[in-house]
Amino acid sequence: MFNLFKKKEVFTAPVAGMIIPLEEVKDPVFSQKMMGDGFAVVPSGQTVYAPMSGIISVCFPTHHAIGMKMDNGAEVLIHIGIDTVKLGGEGFKALVEQGQTIKQGVPLVHVDLNLLKTKGYDTTVMVVFPNQDIKVEKITRTIKENESVGIKF
C-alpha cells in the first residue's frame, strides 16, 4: 500500500496495466525522482483517467502530460510515455481542458499506444507527486483503470 496522507480519499489508477516502481522507468528524470516520488504503469489501456477529483492545472499542448491539483490540495503529474513530447501531439487526444474541474474517473486523454510503439516510443505512464514530501512504496502488480492504487489521502 502507498500511504501518503491520513485522510480517506482513494487515489485510483489512471490507466490499466502493470504498476511498476518509479525507479524502473527508463528515464532518469523520473527514475531518480527529480520531479517527485510516484509510480509508473506499463499501460494496456489507451485511455488515461483522473485518479482523483480536482482541477486540470496543466494540459500540455502536445497532450502527452496532464497536471492536476486535487480537491485535497495535492498535485499530481501524469506523463504519458518517454520523450513523447517529440511527437508534437500525434497519437494523443486530450479530452479535458486546462482549468476544467473534473471528477475522479473522468477520461483525460486517449492515447494511440500502437502508434507510439510503431514509432519506437516507450509507452510507460509516470504518475508523480511534485512538491509533496512523500515516499511511495515500491510495488509491482496488474491494475485496472479506476482501481484503487492503495494511496489514501
Chimera marker file (.cmm) of the C-alpha trace (Angstrom):
<marker_set name="trace">
<marker id="1" x="0.000" y="0.000" z="0.000" r="1" g="1" b="0" radius="0.5"/>
<marker id="2" x="1.053" y="3.552" z="-0.680" r="1" g="1" b="0" radius="0.5"/>
<marker id="3" x="0.109" y="5.816" z="2.213" r="1" g="1" b="0" radius="0.5"/>
<marker id="4" x="0.601" y="9.500" z="1.517" r="1" g="1" b="0" radius="0.5"/>
<marker id="5" x="-1.741" y="11.326" z="3.854" r="1" g="1" b="0" radius="0.5"/>
<marker id="6" x="-4.140" y="10.418" z="6.646" r="1" g="1" b="0" radius="0.5"/>
<marker id="7" x="-7.494" y="11.253" z="5.019" r="1" g="1" b="0" radius="0.5"/>
<marker id="8" x="-9.672" y="8.542" z="3.497" r="1" g="1" b="0" radius="0.5"/>
<marker id="9" x="-9.793" y="9.668" z="-0.139" r="1" g="1" b="0" radius="0.5"/>
<marker id="10" x="-8.707" y="6.929" z="-2.544" r="1" g="1" b="0" radius="0.5"/>
<marker id="11" x="-6.319" y="7.525" z="-5.439" r="1" g="1" b="0" radius="0.5"/>
<marker id="12" x="-7.207" y="5.341" z="-8.432" r="1" g="1" b="0" radius="0.5"/>
<marker id="13" x="-5.135" y="4.075" z="-11.341" r="1" g="1" b="0" radius="0.5"/>
<marker id="14" x="-5.138" y="6.490" z="-14.273" r="1" g="1" b="0" radius="0.5"/>
<marker id="15" x="-4.718" y="3.660" z="-16.791" r="1" g="1" b="0" radius="0.5"/>
<marker id="16" x="-4.966" y="-0.137" z="-16.907" r="1" g="1" b="0" radius="0.5"/>
<marker id="17" x="-1.704" y="-2.061" z="-16.986" r="1" g="1" b="0" radius="0.5"/>
<marker id="18" x="1.182" y="-3.197" z="-14.807" r="1" g="1" b="0" radius="0.5"/>
<marker id="19" x="2.209" y="-0.913" z="-11.941" r="1" g="1" b="0" radius="0.5"/>
<marker id="20" x="5.980" y="-0.732" z="-11.547" r="1" g="1" b="0" radius="0.5"/>
<marker id="21" x="8.222" y="1.234" z="-9.179" r="1" g="1" b="0" radius="0.5"/>
<marker id="22" x="9.257" y="4.631" z="-10.490" r="1" g="1" b="0" radius="0.5"/>
<marker id="23" x="12.883" y="3.513" z="-10.172" r="1" g="1" b="0" radius="0.5"/>
<marker id="24" x="12.324" y="1.074" z="-13.064" r="1" g="1" b="0" radius="0.5"/>
<marker id="25" x="11.343" y="3.791" z="-15.553" r="1" g="1" b="0" radius="0.5"/>
<marker id="26" x="13.879" y="4.187" z="-18.382" r="1" g="1" b="0" radius="0.5"/>
<marker id="27" x="14.126" y="7.963" z="-17.975" r="1" g="1" b="0" radius="0.5"/>
<marker id="28" x="16.393" y="9.344" z="-15.233" r="1" g="1" b="0" radius="0.5"/>
<marker id="29" x="14.196" y="12.398" z="-14.649" r="1" g="1" b="0" radius="0.5"/>
<marker id="30" x="11.531" y="10.035" z="-13.343" r="1" g="1" b="0" radius="0.5"/>
<marker id="31" x="13.576" y="7.068" z="-12.079" r="1" g="1" b="0" radius="0.5"/>
<marker id="32" x="15.775" y="9.353" z="-9.986" r="1" g="1" b="0" radius="0.5"/>
<marker id="33" x="12.653" y="11.144" z="-8.723" r="1" g="1" b="0" radius="0.5"/>
<marker id="34" x="13.802" y="14.578" z="-9.876" r="1" g="1" b="0" radius="0.5"/>
<marker id="35" x="10.144" y="15.607" z="-10.248" r="1" g="1" b="0" radius="0.5"/>
<marker id="36" x="8.964" y="13.858" z="-7.088" r="1" g="1" b="0" radius="0.5"/>
<marker id="37" x="8.107" y="10.371" z="-5.926" r="1" g="1" b="0" radius="0.5"/>
<marker id="38" x="5.365" y="8.305" z="-7.503" r="1" g="1" b="0" radius="0.5"/>
<marker id="39" x="4.852" y="5.154" z="-9.523" r="1" g="1" b="0" radius="0.5"/>
<marker id="40" x="4.560" y="4.101" z="-13.164" r="1" g="1" b="0" radius="0.5"/>
<marker id="41" x="2.181" y="1.968" z="-15.204" r="1" g="1" b="0" radius="0.5"/>
<marker id="42" x="3.125" y="-0.020" z="-18.289" r="1" g="1" b="0" radius="0.5"/>
<marker id="43" x="-0.240" y="0.563" z="-19.967" r="1" g="1" b="0" radius="0.5"/>
<marker id="44" x="-2.568" y="-1.953" z="-21.550" r="1" g="1" b="0" radius="0.5"/>
<marker id="45" x="-5.412" y="0.565" z="-21.772" r="1" g="1" b="0" radius="0.5"/>
<marker id="46" x="-5.462" y="3.501" z="-24.169" r="1" g="1" b="0" radius="0.5"/>
<marker id="47" x="-7.469" y="5.953" z="-22.076" r="1" g="1" b="0" radius="0.5"/>
<marker id="48" x="-6.000" y="7.867" z="-19.146" r="1" g="1" b="0" radius="0.5"/>
<marker id="49" x="-8.464" y="8.730" z="-16.372" r="1" g="1" b="0" radius="0.5"/>
<marker id="50" x="-8.497" y="11.239" z="-13.498" r="1" g="1" b="0" radius="0.5"/>
<marker id="51" x="-7.113" y="9.478" z="-10.404" r="1" g="1" b="0" radius="0.5"/>
<marker id="52" x="-8.963" y="11.904" z="-8.095" r="1" g="1" b="0" radius="0.5"/>
<marker id="53" x="-11.312" y="14.845" z="-8.340" r="1" g="1" b="0" radius="0.5"/>
<marker id="54" x="-9.789" y="18.260" z="-8.870" r="1" g="1" b="0" radius="0.5"/>
<marker id="55" x="-8.788" y="20.896" z="-11.409" r="1" g="1" b="0" radius="0.5"/>
<marker id="56" x="-6.710" y="20.399" z="-14.551" r="1" g="1" b="0" radius="0.5"/>
<marker id="57" x="-3.826" y="22.736" z="-13.713" r="1" g="1" b="0" radius="0.5"/>
<marker id="58" x="-1.774" y="21.953" z="-16.830" r="1" g="1" b="0" radius="0.5"/>
<marker id="59" x="-2.742" y="20.375" z="-20.132" r="1" g="1" b="0" radius="0.5"/>
<marker id="60" x="0.360" y="20.377" z="-22.307" r="1" g="1" b="0" radius="0.5"/>
<marker id="61" x="-0.263" y="21.442" z="-25.932" r="1" g="1" b="0" radius="0.5"/>
<marker id="62" x="1.135" y="18.083" z="-27.065" r="1" g="1" b="0" radius="0.5"/>
<marker id="63" x="-1.342" y="16.292" z="-24.734" r="1" g="1" b="0" radius="0.5"/>
<marker id="64" x="1.389" y="13.897" z="-23.525" r="1" g="1" b="0" radius="0.5"/>
<marker id="65" x="1.132" y="15.168" z="-19.940" r="1" g="1" b="0" radius="0.5"/>
<marker id="66" x="-1.584" y="16.444" z="-17.615" r="1" g="1" b="0" radius="0.5"/>
<marker id="67" x="-1.138" y="18.174" z="-14.272" r="1" g="1" b="0" radius="0.5"/>
<marker id="68" x="-3.890" y="18.184" z="-11.662" r="1" g="1" b="0" radius="0.5"/>
<marker id="69" x="-4.464" y="19.905" z="-8.383" r="1" g="1" b="0" radius="0.5"/>
<marker id="70" x="-6.662" y="17.548" z="-6.446" r="1" g="1" b="0" radius="0.5"/>
<marker id="71" x="-9.501" y="18.606" z="-4.140" r="1" g="1" b="0" radius="0.5"/>
<marker id="72" x="-7.320" y="17.779" z="-1.123" r="1" g="1" b="0" radius="0.5"/>
<marker id="73" x="-4.602" y="20.195" z="-2.350" r="1" g="1" b="0" radius="0.5"/>
<marker id="74" x="-2.149" y="17.545" z="-3.533" r="1" g="1" b="0" radius="0.5"/>
<marker id="75" x="-0.656" y="17.897" z="-7.007" r="1" g="1" b="0" radius="0.5"/>
<marker id="76" x="-0.148" y="15.074" z="-9.481" r="1" g="1" b="0" radius="0.5"/>
<marker id="77" x="1.545" y="14.953" z="-12.870" r="1" g="1" b="0" radius="0.5"/>
<marker id="78" x="0.564" y="12.203" z="-15.290" r="1" g="1" b="0" radius="0.5"/>
<marker id="79" x="3.189" y="11.884" z="-18.035" r="1" g="1" b="0" radius="0.5"/>
<marker id="80" x="2.393" y="9.516" z="-20.903" r="1" g="1" b="0" radius="0.5"/>
<marker id="81" x="5.407" y="7.841" z="-22.489" r="1" g="1" b="0" radius="0.5"/>
<marker id="82" x="9.083" y="8.722" z="-22.626" r="1" g="1" b="0" radius="0.5"/>
<marker id="83" x="10.176" y="11.530" z="-24.965" r="1" g="1" b="0" radius="0.5"/>
<marker id="84" x="6.662" y="11.578" z="-26.447" r="1" g="1" b="0" radius="0.5"/>
<marker id="85" x="6.712" y="15.386" z="-26.443" r="1" g="1" b="0" radius="0.5"/>
<marker id="86" x="8.692" y="14.948" z="-29.688" r="1" g="1" b="0" radius="0.5"/>
<marker id="87" x="5.524" y="13.648" z="-31.369" r="1" g="1" b="0" radius="0.5"/>
<marker id="88" x="4.000" y="17.119" z="-31.205" r="1" g="1" b="0" radius="0.5"/>
<marker id="89" x="0.643" y="15.720" z="-30.121" r="1" g="1" b="0" radius="0.5"/>
<marker id="90" x="0.445" y="12.920" z="-32.702" r="1" g="1" b="0" radius="0.5"/>
<marker id="91" x="-1.181" y="9.887" z="-31.109" r="1" g="1" b="0" radius="0.5"/>
<marker id="92" x="-2.796" y="11.877" z="-28.276" r="1" g="1" b="0" radius="0.5"/>
<marker id="93" x="-6.293" y="13.327" z="-27.958" r="1" g="1" b="0" radius="0.5"/>
<marker id="94" x="-6.989" y="15.494" z="-24.912" r="1" g="1" b="0" radius="0.5"/>
<marker id="95" x="-10.496" y="15.016" z="-23.541" r="1" g="1" b="0" radius="0.5"/>
<marker id="96" x="-10.252" y="17.866" z="-20.989" r="1" g="1" b="0" radius="0.5"/>
<marker id="97" x="-9.002" y="21.447" z="-20.942" r="1" g="1" b="0" radius="0.5"/>
<marker id="98" x="-6.735" y="23.380" z="-18.607" r="1" g="1" b="0" radius="0.5"/>
<marker id="99" x="-8.764" y="24.985" z="-15.812" r="1" g="1" b="0" radius="0.5"/>
<marker id="100" x="-11.545" y="22.415" z="-16.054" r="1" g="1" b="0" radius="0.5"/>
<marker id="101" x="-12.925" y="20.969" z="-12.815" r="1" g="1" b="0" radius="0.5"/>
<marker id="102" x="-13.293" y="17.215" z="-13.085" r="1" g="1" b="0" radius="0.5"/>
<marker id="103" x="-14.430" y="14.256" z="-11.021" r="1" g="1" b="0" radius="0.5"/>
<marker id="104" x="-12.439" y="11.113" z="-10.277" r="1" g="1" b="0" radius="0.5"/>
<marker id="105" x="-12.681" y="8.589" z="-13.122" r="1" g="1" b="0" radius="0.5"/>
<marker id="106" x="-13.306" y="11.128" z="-15.894" r="1" g="1" b="0" radius="0.5"/>
<marker id="107" x="-11.339" y="10.338" z="-19.103" r="1" g="1" b="0" radius="0.5"/>
<marker id="108" x="-8.444" y="12.799" z="-19.556" r="1" g="1" b="0" radius="0.5"/>
<marker id="109" x="-6.526" y="11.677" z="-22.655" r="1" g="1" b="0" radius="0.5"/>
<marker id="110" x="-6.886" y="8.991" z="-25.306" r="1" g="1" b="0" radius="0.5"/>
<marker id="111" x="-3.540" y="7.526" z="-26.446" r="1" g="1" b="0" radius="0.5"/>
<marker id="112" x="-2.827" y="5.502" z="-29.581" r="1" g="1" b="0" radius="0.5"/>
<marker id="113" x="-0.413" y="3.020" z="-27.970" r="1" g="1" b="0" radius="0.5"/>
<marker id="114" x="0.131" y="1.190" z="-31.263" r="1" g="1" b="0" radius="0.5"/>
<marker id="115" x="1.267" y="4.395" z="-32.971" r="1" g="1" b="0" radius="0.5"/>
<marker id="116" x="3.672" y="5.207" z="-30.124" r="1" g="1" b="0" radius="0.5"/>
<marker id="117" x="5.121" y="1.688" z="-30.196" r="1" g="1" b="0" radius="0.5"/>
<marker id="118" x="5.406" y="1.703" z="-34.010" r="1" g="1" b="0" radius="0.5"/>
<marker id="119" x="7.376" y="4.940" z="-33.797" r="1" g="1" b="0" radius="0.5"/>
<marker id="120" x="9.673" y="3.401" z="-31.168" r="1" g="1" b="0" radius="0.5"/>
<marker id="121" x="8.464" y="5.215" z="-28.060" r="1" g="1" b="0" radius="0.5"/>
<marker id="122" x="8.273" y="3.707" z="-24.580" r="1" g="1" b="0" radius="0.5"/>
<marker id="123" x="4.602" y="3.982" z="-23.541" r="1" g="1" b="0" radius="0.5"/>
<marker id="124" x="5.111" y="3.857" z="-19.760" r="1" g="1" b="0" radius="0.5"/>
<marker id="125" x="2.833" y="6.265" z="-17.899" r="1" g="1" b="0" radius="0.5"/>
<marker id="126" x="4.528" y="8.034" z="-14.996" r="1" g="1" b="0" radius="0.5"/>
<marker id="127" x="2.480" y="9.341" z="-12.074" r="1" g="1" b="0" radius="0.5"/>
<marker id="128" x="4.443" y="11.716" z="-9.846" r="1" g="1" b="0" radius="0.5"/>
<marker id="129" x="3.590" y="13.935" z="-6.917" r="1" g="1" b="0" radius="0.5"/>
<marker id="130" x="5.660" y="17.109" z="-7.361" r="1" g="1" b="0" radius="0.5"/>
<marker id="131" x="6.175" y="19.409" z="-4.385" r="1" g="1" b="0" radius="0.5"/>
<marker id="132" x="4.977" y="16.701" z="-1.995" r="1" g="1" b="0" radius="0.5"/>
<marker id="133" x="7.176" y="15.402" z="0.797" r="1" g="1" b="0" radius="0.5"/>
<marker id="134" x="6.155" y="11.780" z="0.364" r="1" g="1" b="0" radius="0.5"/>
<marker id="135" x="7.635" y="8.358" z="-0.145" r="1" g="1" b="0" radius="0.5"/>
<marker id="136" x="5.750" y="5.912" z="-2.355" r="1" g="1" b="0" radius="0.5"/>
<marker id="137" x="6.221" y="2.254" z="-1.545" r="1" g="1" b="0" radius="0.5"/>
<marker id="138" x="7.583" y="0.061" z="-4.366" r="1" g="1" b="0" radius="0.5"/>
<marker id="139" x="5.017" y="-2.315" z="-5.810" r="1" g="1" b="0" radius="0.5"/>
<marker id="140" x="4.524" y="-4.367" z="-8.969" r="1" g="1" b="0" radius="0.5"/>
<marker id="141" x="1.091" y="-5.694" z="-9.921" r="1" g="1" b="0" radius="0.5"/>
<marker id="142" x="-1.551" y="-5.631" z="-12.633" r="1" g="1" b="0" radius="0.5"/>
<marker id="143" x="-4.192" y="-2.956" z="-12.207" r="1" g="1" b="0" radius="0.5"/>
<marker id="144" x="-7.393" y="-1.873" z="-13.983" r="1" g="1" b="0" radius="0.5"/>
<marker id="145" x="-8.220" y="1.738" z="-14.756" r="1" g="1" b="0" radius="0.5"/>
<marker id="146" x="-10.059" y="3.422" z="-11.892" r="1" g="1" b="0" radius="0.5"/>
<marker id="147" x="-8.994" y="0.642" z="-9.484" r="1" g="1" b="0" radius="0.5"/>
<marker id="148" x="-7.619" y="1.793" z="-6.137" r="1" g="1" b="0" radius="0.5"/>
<marker id="149" x="-3.847" y="2.019" z="-6.216" r="1" g="1" b="0" radius="0.5"/>
<marker id="150" x="-3.721" y="1.889" z="-2.420" r="1" g="1" b="0" radius="0.5"/>
<marker id="151" x="-2.780" y="5.537" z="-1.978" r="1" g="1" b="0" radius="0.5"/>
<marker id="152" x="-5.025" y="7.116" z="0.641" r="1" g="1" b="0" radius="0.5"/>
<marker id="153" x="-5.087" y="10.835" z="1.282" r="1" g="1" b="0" radius="0.5"/>
<link id1="1" id2="2" r="1" g="1" b="0" radius="0.2"/>
<link id1="2" id2="3" r="1" g="1" b="0" radius="0.2"/>
<link id1="3" id2="4" r="1" g="1" b="0" radius="0.2"/>
<link id1="4" id2="5" r="1" g="1" b="0" radius="0.2"/>
<link id1="5" id2="6" r="1" g="1" b="0" radius="0.2"/>
<link id1="6" id2="7" r="1" g="1" b="0" radius="0.2"/>
<link id1="7" id2="8" r="1" g="1" b="0" radius="0.2"/>
<link id1="8" id2="9" r="1" g="1" b="0" radius="0.2"/>
<link id1="9" id2="10" r="1" g="1" b="0" radius="0.2"/>
<link id1="10" id2="11" r="1" g="1" b="0" radius="0.2"/>
<link id1="11" id2="12" r="1" g="1" b="0" radius="0.2"/>
<link id1="12" id2="13" r="1" g="1" b="0" radius="0.2"/>
<link id1="13" id2="14" r="1" g="1" b="0" radius="0.2"/>
<link id1="14" id2="15" r="1" g="1" b="0" radius="0.2"/>
<link id1="15" id2="16" r="1" g="1" b="0" radius="0.2"/>
<link id1="16" id2="17" r="1" g="1" b="0" radius="0.2"/>
<link id1="17" id2="18" r="1" g="1" b="0" radius="0.2"/>
<link id1="18" id2="19" r="1" g="1" b="0" radius="0.2"/>
<link id1="19" id2="20" r="1" g="1" b="0" radius="0.2"/>
<link id1="20" id2="21" r="1" g="1" b="0" radius="0.2"/>
<link id1="21" id2="22" r="1" g="1" b="0" radius="0.2"/>
<link id1="22" id2="23" r="1" g="1" b="0" radius="0.2"/>
<link id1="23" id2="24" r="1" g="1" b="0" radius="0.2"/>
<link id1="24" id2="25" r="1" g="1" b="0" radius="0.2"/>
<link id1="25" id2="26" r="1" g="1" b="0" radius="0.2"/>
<link id1="26" id2="27" r="1" g="1" b="0" radius="0.2"/>
<link id1="27" id2="28" r="1" g="1" b="0" radius="0.2"/>
<link id1="28" id2="29" r="1" g="1" b="0" radius="0.2"/>
<link id1="29" id2="30" r="1" g="1" b="0" radius="0.2"/>
<link id1="30" id2="31" r="1" g="1" b="0" radius="0.2"/>
<link id1="31" id2="32" r="1" g="1" b="0" radius="0.2"/>
<link id1="32" id2="33" r="1" g="1" b="0" radius="0.2"/>
<link id1="33" id2="34" r="1" g="1" b="0" radius="0.2"/>
<link id1="34" id2="35" r="1" g="1" b="0" radius="0.2"/>
<link id1="35" id2="36" r="1" g="1" b="0" radius="0.2"/>
<link id1="36" id2="37" r="1" g="1" b="0" radius="0.2"/>
<link id1="37" id2="38" r="1" g="1" b="0" radius="0.2"/>
<link id1="38" id2="39" r="1" g="1" b="0" radius="0.2"/>
<link id1="39" id2="40" r="1" g="1" b="0" radius="0.2"/>
<link id1="40" id2="41" r="1" g="1" b="0" radius="0.2"/>
<link id1="41" id2="42" r="1" g="1" b="0" radius="0.2"/>
<link id1="42" id2="43" r="1" g="1" b="0" radius="0.2"/>
<link id1="43" id2="44" r="1" g="1" b="0" radius="0.2"/>
<link id1="44" id2="45" r="1" g="1" b="0" radius="0.2"/>
<link id1="45" id2="46" r="1" g="1" b="0" radius="0.2"/>
<link id1="46" id2="47" r="1" g="1" b="0" radius="0.2"/>
<link id1="47" id2="48" r="1" g="1" b="0" radius="0.2"/>
<link id1="48" id2="49" r="1" g="1" b="0" radius="0.2"/>
<link id1="49" id2="50" r="1" g="1" b="0" radius="0.2"/>
<link id1="50" id2="51" r="1" g="1" b="0" radius="0.2"/>
<link id1="51" id2="52" r="1" g="1" b="0" radius="0.2"/>
<link id1="52" id2="53" r="1" g="1" b="0" radius="0.2"/>
<link id1="53" id2="54" r="1" g="1" b="0" radius="0.2"/>
<link id1="54" id2="55" r="1" g="1" b="0" radius="0.2"/>
<link id1="55" id2="56" r="1" g="1" b="0" radius="0.2"/>
<link id1="56" id2="57" r="1" g="1" b="0" radius="0.2"/>
<link id1="57" id2="58" r="1" g="1" b="0" radius="0.2"/>
<link id1="58" id2="59" r="1" g="1" b="0" radius="0.2"/>
<link id1="59" id2="60" r="1" g="1" b="0" radius="0.2"/>
<link id1="60" id2="61" r="1" g="1" b="0" radius="0.2"/>
<link id1="61" id2="62" r="1" g="1" b="0" radius="0.2"/>
<link id1="62" id2="63" r="1" g="1" b="0" radius="0.2"/>
<link id1="63" id2="64" r="1" g="1" b="0" radius="0.2"/>
<link id1="64" id2="65" r="1" g="1" b="0" radius="0.2"/>
<link id1="65" id2="66" r="1" g="1" b="0" radius="0.2"/>
<link id1="66" id2="67" r="1" g="1" b="0" radius="0.2"/>
<link id1="67" id2="68" r="1" g="1" b="0" radius="0.2"/>
<link id1="68" id2="69" r="1" g="1" b="0" radius="0.2"/>
<link id1="69" id2="70" r="1" g="1" b="0" radius="0.2"/>
<link id1="70" id2="71" r="1" g="1" b="0" radius="0.2"/>
<link id1="71" id2="72" r="1" g="1" b="0" radius="0.2"/>
<link id1="72" id2="73" r="1" g="1" b="0" radius="0.2"/>
<link id1="73" id2="74" r="1" g="1" b="0" radius="0.2"/>
<link id1="74" id2="75" r="1" g="1" b="0" radius="0.2"/>
<link id1="75" id2="76" r="1" g="1" b="0" radius="0.2"/>
<link id1="76" id2="77" r="1" g="1" b="0" radius="0.2"/>
<link id1="77" id2="78" r="1" g="1" b="0" radius="0.2"/>
<link id1="78" id2="79" r="1" g="1" b="0" radius="0.2"/>
<link id1="79" id2="80" r="1" g="1" b="0" radius="0.2"/>
<link id1="80" id2="81" r="1" g="1" b="0" radius="0.2"/>
<link id1="81" id2="82" r="1" g="1" b="0" radius="0.2"/>
<link id1="82" id2="83" r="1" g="1" b="0" radius="0.2"/>
<link id1="83" id2="84" r="1" g="1" b="0" radius="0.2"/>
<link id1="84" id2="85" r="1" g="1" b="0" radius="0.2"/>
<link id1="85" id2="86" r="1" g="1" b="0" radius="0.2"/>
<link id1="86" id2="87" r="1" g="1" b="0" radius="0.2"/>
<link id1="87" id2="88" r="1" g="1" b="0" radius="0.2"/>
<link id1="88" id2="89" r="1" g="1" b="0" radius="0.2"/>
<link id1="89" id2="90" r="1" g="1" b="0" radius="0.2"/>
<link id1="90" id2="91" r="1" g="1" b="0" radius="0.2"/>
<link id1="91" id2="92" r="1" g="1" b="0" radius="0.2"/>
<link id1="92" id2="93" r="1" g="1" b="0" radius="0.2"/>
<link id1="93" id2="94" r="1" g="1" b="0" radius="0.2"/>
<link id1="94" id2="95" r="1" g="1" b="0" radius="0.2"/>
<link id1="95" id2="96" r="1" g="1" b="0" radius="0.2"/>
<link id1="96" id2="97" r="1" g="1" b="0" radius="0.2"/>
<link id1="97" id2="98" r="1" g="1" b="0" radius="0.2"/>
<link id1="98" id2="99" r="1" g="1" b="0" radius="0.2"/>
<link id1="99" id2="100" r="1" g="1" b="0" radius="0.2"/>
<link id1="100" id2="101" r="1" g="1" b="0" radius="0.2"/>
<link id1="101" id2="102" r="1" g="1" b="0" radius="0.2"/>
<link id1="102" id2="103" r="1" g="1" b="0" radius="0.2"/>
<link id1="103" id2="104" r="1" g="1" b="0" radius="0.2"/>
<link id1="104" id2="105" r="1" g="1" b="0" radius="0.2"/>
<link id1="105" id2="106" r="1" g="1" b="0" radius="0.2"/>
<link id1="106" id2="107" r="1" g="1" b="0" radius="0.2"/>
<link id1="107" id2="108" r="1" g="1" b="0" radius="0.2"/>
<link id1="108" id2="109" r="1" g="1" b="0" radius="0.2"/>
<link id1="109" id2="110" r="1" g="1" b="0" radius="0.2"/>
<link id1="110" id2="111" r="1" g="1" b="0" radius="0.2"/>
<link id1="111" id2="112" r="1" g="1" b="0" radius="0.2"/>
<link id1="112" id2="113" r="1" g="1" b="0" radius="0.2"/>
<link id1="113" id2="114" r="1" g="1" b="0" radius="0.2"/>
<link id1="114" id2="115" r="1" g="1" b="0" radius="0.2"/>
<link id1="115" id2="116" r="1" g="1" b="0" radius="0.2"/>
<link id1="116" id2="117" r="1" g="1" b="0" radius="0.2"/>
<link id1="117" id2="118" r="1" g="1" b="0" radius="0.2"/>
<link id1="118" id2="119" r="1" g="1" b="0" radius="0.2"/>
<link id1="119" id2="120" r="1" g="1" b="0" radius="0.2"/>
<link id1="120" id2="121" r="1" g="1" b="0" radius="0.2"/>
<link id1="121" id2="122" r="1" g="1" b="0" radius="0.2"/>
<link id1="122" id2="123" r="1" g="1" b="0" radius="0.2"/>
<link id1="123" id2="124" r="1" g="1" b="0" radius="0.2"/>
<link id1="124" id2="125" r="1" g="1" b="0" radius="0.2"/>
<link id1="125" id2="126" r="1" g="1" b="0" radius="0.2"/>
<link id1="126" id2="127" r="1" g="1" b="0" radius="0.2"/>
<link id1="127" id2="128" r="1" g="1" b="0" radius="0.2"/>
<link id1="128" id2="129" r="1" g="1" b="0" radius="0.2"/>
<link id1="129" id2="130" r="1" g="1" b="0" radius="0.2"/>
<link id1="130" id2="131" r="1" g="1" b="0" radius="0.2"/>
<link id1="131" id2="132" r="1" g="1" b="0" radius="0.2"/>
<link id1="132" id2="133" r="1" g="1" b="0" radius="0.2"/>
<link id1="133" id2="134" r="1" g="1" b="0" radius="0.2"/>
<link id1="134" id2="135" r="1" g="1" b="0" radius="0.2"/>
<link id1="135" id2="136" r="1" g="1" b="0" radius="0.2"/>
<link id1="136" id2="137" r="1" g="1" b="0" radius="0.2"/>
<link id1="137" id2="138" r="1" g="1" b="0" radius="0.2"/>
<link id1="138" id2="139" r="1" g="1" b="0" radius="0.2"/>
<link id1="139" id2="140" r="1" g="1" b="0" radius="0.2"/>
<link id1="140" id2="141" r="1" g="1" b="0" radius="0.2"/>
<link id1="141" id2="142" r="1" g="1" b="0" radius="0.2"/>
<link id1="142" id2="143" r="1" g="1" b="0" radius="0.2"/>
<link id1="143" id2="144" r="1" g="1" b="0" radius="0.2"/>
<link id1="144" id2="145" r="1" g="1" b="0" radius="0.2"/>
<link id1="145" id2="146" r="1" g="1" b="0" radius="0.2"/>
<link id1="146" id2="147" r="1" g="1" b="0" radius="0.2"/>
<link id1="147" id2="148" r="1" g="1" b="0" radius="0.2"/>
<link id1="148" id2="149" r="1" g="1" b="0" radius="0.2"/>
<link id1="149" id2="150" r="1" g="1" b="0" radius="0.2"/>
<link id1="150" id2="151" r="1" g="1" b="0" radius="0.2"/>
<link id1="151" id2="152" r="1" g="1" b="0" radius="0.2"/>
<link id1="152" id2="153" r="1" g="1" b="0" radius="0.2"/>
</marker_set>
